[in-house]
Amino acid sequence: MRKILIMLLLLPCLASAADFYDRMRGNVPLDQTTQPPTIVNPDNSDVRRSRNYAMQPPVVPHKIEGYQLDKNANRCMMCHARTRTQESQAPMISVTHFMDRDGNFLAELSPRRYFCLQCHVPQANLNPLVNNEFKDVDTMLNQAPAPAGAPARAKK
């Protein structure tokens, strides 16, 4: 009985890698290399996108290829720094970017907020690789039944 149980557990491992598929890779077997998709041009509309949840970092609505963003220079600050927004018309970085880890305000950009692309990402108009059923908080609140005795919510 024990040998049969072990055989049943090992049976999936005995099949070749060509028999298994990953949805992200399409119909290419796991033991073969996939052809990567071509790189598309990022969105360069310069239009601010709405945010899907509270505290979501804004996305980058323009191209950033060729921007130097390393320990020596931060190209983003040429437009988004407090002192440059008047001439660039770019939104100023959030005041939270001037706070240290203890909540104290600094005169300059905090070193822990220096690498913008950790949180702020450029966008491209692509079809998603997997289905996304994300619903923002307003949609969730409008779908939820109101508690008994609560006033009706205003619909947008």
Order of alpha helices (4+ residues) and beta strands (2+ residues): alpha-alpha-alpha-alpha
